[in-house]
Amino acid sequence: MKLEILGSCPTCESLYYDRIRQALKMAGLEEKVRVERVKDPKYFVELGVFMTPALVLDGEVLSTGKLLMPDDILRLLQAKEIESNCNSNE
Protein backbone atom coordinates (compact mmCIF):
# COMPACT_ATOMS: atom_id res chain seq x y z
CA MET A 1 0.00 0.00 0.00
CA LYS A 2 1.15 3.52 -0.75
CA LEU A 3 0.04 6.40 1.45
CA GLU A 4 0.73 9.93 0.21
CA ILE A 5 0.57 13.12 2.24
CA LEU A 6 0.01 16.10 -0.05
CA GLY A 7 1.17 19.53 1.08
CA SER A 8 4.20 21.55 2.10
CA CYS A 9 2.97 23.59 5.07
CA PRO A 10 3.89 22.97 8.75
CA THR A 11 0.48 21.33 9.24
CA CYS A 12 1.34 18.79 6.55
CA GLU A 13 4.68 18.17 8.25
CA SER A 14 2.86 17.36 11.49
CA LEU A 15 0.48 15.02 9.70
CA TYR A 16 3.32 13.23 7.97
CA TYR A 17 5.86 12.88 10.71
CA ASP A 18 3.73 12.39 13.77
CA ARG A 19 0.19 11.29 13.21
CA ILE A 20 0.62 9.00 10.20
CA ARG A 21 3.44 7.11 11.90
CA GLN A 22 1.38 6.77 15.09
CA ALA A 23 -1.61 5.42 13.17
CA LEU A 24 0.50 2.92 11.23
CA LYS A 25 2.11 1.73 14.44
CA MET A 26 -1.29 1.33 16.12
CA ALA A 27 -2.51 -0.74 13.15
CA GLY A 28 0.64 -2.80 12.89
CA LEU A 29 1.05 -1.61 9.29
CA GLU A 30 4.46 0.05 9.54
CA GLU A 31 6.06 -2.52 7.25
CA LYS A 32 3.13 -2.83 4.83
CA VAL A 33 2.55 0.84 3.99
CA ARG A 34 5.00 3.02 2.10
CA VAL A 35 4.55 6.67 3.11
CA GLU A 36 5.52 9.51 0.78
CA ARG A 37 5.24 13.25 1.10
CA VAL A 38 4.28 15.07 -2.09
CA LYS A 39 4.74 18.83 -2.54
CA ASP A 40 3.91 19.18 -6.24
CA PRO A 41 0.79 21.37 -6.74
CA LYS A 42 0.30 19.99 -10.27
CA TYR A 43 -0.14 16.52 -8.78
CA PHE A 44 -2.66 17.90 -6.27
CA VAL A 45 -4.76 19.27 -9.14
CA GLU A 46 -4.55 15.95 -11.02
CA LEU A 47 -6.15 14.30 -8.01
CA GLY A 48 -8.71 17.08 -7.52
CA VAL A 49 -7.13 18.23 -4.26
CA PHE A 50 -7.45 21.95 -3.61
CA MET A 51 -6.93 22.01 0.17
CA THR A 52 -4.05 20.51 2.08
CA PRO A 53 -3.05 18.52 3.92
CA ALA A 54 -4.52 15.68 1.91
CA LEU A 55 -4.25 11.98 2.54
CA VAL A 56 -4.16 9.66 -0.49
CA LEU A 57 -4.11 5.87 -0.30
CA ASP A 58 -3.19 3.98 -3.46
CA GLY A 59 -4.33 6.91 -5.62
CA GLU A 60 -7.64 7.45 -3.80
CA VAL A 61 -8.12 10.71 -1.90
CA LEU A 62 -9.25 9.91 1.64
CA SER A 63 -9.15 13.36 3.25
CA THR A 64 -8.44 16.99 2.34
CA GLY A 65 -7.99 20.16 4.36
CA LYS A 66 -7.96 18.47 7.77
CA LEU A 67 -5.25 17.68 10.27
CA LEU A 68 -6.45 14.21 11.21
CA MET A 69 -5.76 12.62 14.57
CA PRO A 70 -4.09 9.17 14.61
CA ASP A 71 -7.42 7.51 15.49
CA ASP A 72 -9.09 9.15 12.47
CA ILE A 73 -6.29 7.99 10.18
CA LEU A 74 -6.51 4.50 11.64
CA ARG A 75 -10.25 4.33 10.94
CA LEU A 76 -9.70 5.39 7.32
CA LEU A 77 -6.97 2.79 6.84
CA GLN A 78 -9.03 0.05 8.45
CA ALA A 79 -12.06 0.90 6.31
CA LYS A 80 -9.92 0.69 3.16
CA GLU A 81 -8.37 -2.59 4.31
CA ILE A 82 -11.82 -4.10 4.97
CA GLU A 83 -13.08 -2.82 1.60
CA SER A 84 -10.02 -4.28 -0.11
CA ASN A 85 -10.53 -7.66 1.56
CA CYS A 86 -14.22 -7.71 0.57
CA ASN A 87 -13.40 -6.90 -3.06
CA SER A 88 -10.75 -9.62 -3.24
CA ASN A 89 -13.28 -12.22 -2.03
CA GLU A 90 -15.72 -11.49 -4.88
C-alpha positions as CSV (number, residue, x, y, z in Angstrom):
1,M,0.0,0.0,0.0
2,K,1.2,3.5,-0.7
3,L,0.0,6.4,1.5
4,E,0.7,9.9,0.2
5,I,0.6,13.1,2.2
6,L,0.0,16.1,-0.1
7,G,1.2,19.5,1.1
8,S,4.2,21.5,2.1
9,C,3.0,23.6,5.1
10,P,3.9,23.0,8.7
11,T,0.5,21.3,9.2
12,C,1.3,18.8,6.5
13,E,4.7,18.2,8.3
14,S,2.9,17.4,11.5
15,L,0.5,15.0,9.7
16,Y,3.3,13.2,8.0
17,Y,5.9,12.9,10.7
18,D,3.7,12.4,13.8
19,R,0.2,11.3,13.2
20,I,0.6,9.0,10.2
21,R,3.4,7.1,11.9
22,Q,1.4,6.8,15.1
23,A,-1.6,5.4,13.2
24,L,0.5,2.9,11.2
25,K,2.1,1.7,14.4
26,M,-1.3,1.3,16.1
27,A,-2.5,-0.7,13.2
28,G,0.6,-2.8,12.9
29,L,1.0,-1.6,9.3
30,E,4.5,0.0,9.5
31,E,6.1,-2.5,7.3
32,K,3.1,-2.8,4.8
33,V,2.6,0.8,4.0
34,R,5.0,3.0,2.1
35,V,4.5,6.7,3.1
36,E,5.5,9.5,0.8
37,R,5.2,13.2,1.1
38,V,4.3,15.1,-2.1
39,K,4.7,18.8,-2.5
40,D,3.9,19.2,-6.2
41,P,0.8,21.4,-6.7
42,K,0.3,20.0,-10.3
43,Y,-0.1,16.5,-8.8
44,F,-2.7,17.9,-6.3
45,V,-4.8,19.3,-9.1
46,E,-4.5,16.0,-11.0
47,L,-6.1,14.3,-8.0
48,G,-8.7,17.1,-7.5
49,V,-7.1,18.2,-4.3
50,F,-7.5,22.0,-3.6
51,M,-6.9,22.0,0.2
52,T,-4.0,20.5,2.1
53,P,-3.0,18.5,3.9
54,A,-4.5,15.7,1.9
55,L,-4.3,12.0,2.5
56,V,-4.2,9.7,-0.5
57,L,-4.1,5.9,-0.3
58,D,-3.2,4.0,-3.5
59,G,-4.3,6.9,-5.6
60,E,-7.6,7.5,-3.8
61,V,-8.1,10.7,-1.9
62,L,-9.3,9.9,1.6
63,S,-9.2,13.4,3.2
64,T,-8.4,17.0,2.3
65,G,-8.0,20.2,4.4
66,K,-8.0,18.5,7.8
67,L,-5.2,17.7,10.3
68,L,-6.4,14.2,11.2
69,M,-5.8,12.6,14.6
70,P,-4.1,9.2,14.6
71,D,-7.4,7.5,15.5
72,D,-9.1,9.1,12.5
73,I,-6.3,8.0,10.2
74,L,-6.5,4.5,11.6
75,R,-10.3,4.3,10.9
76,L,-9.7,5.4,7.3
77,L,-7.0,2.8,6.8
78,Q,-9.0,0.0,8.4
79,A,-12.1,0.9,6.3
80,K,-9.9,0.7,3.2
81,E,-8.4,-2.6,4.3
82,I,-11.8,-4.1,5.0
83,E,-13.1,-2.8,1.6
84,S,-10.0,-4.3,-0.1
85,N,-10.5,-7.7,1.6
86,C,-14.2,-7.7,0.6
87,N,-13.4,-6.9,-3.1
88,S,-10.7,-9.6,-3.2
89,N,-13.3,-12.2,-2.0
90,E,-15.7,-11.5,-4.9
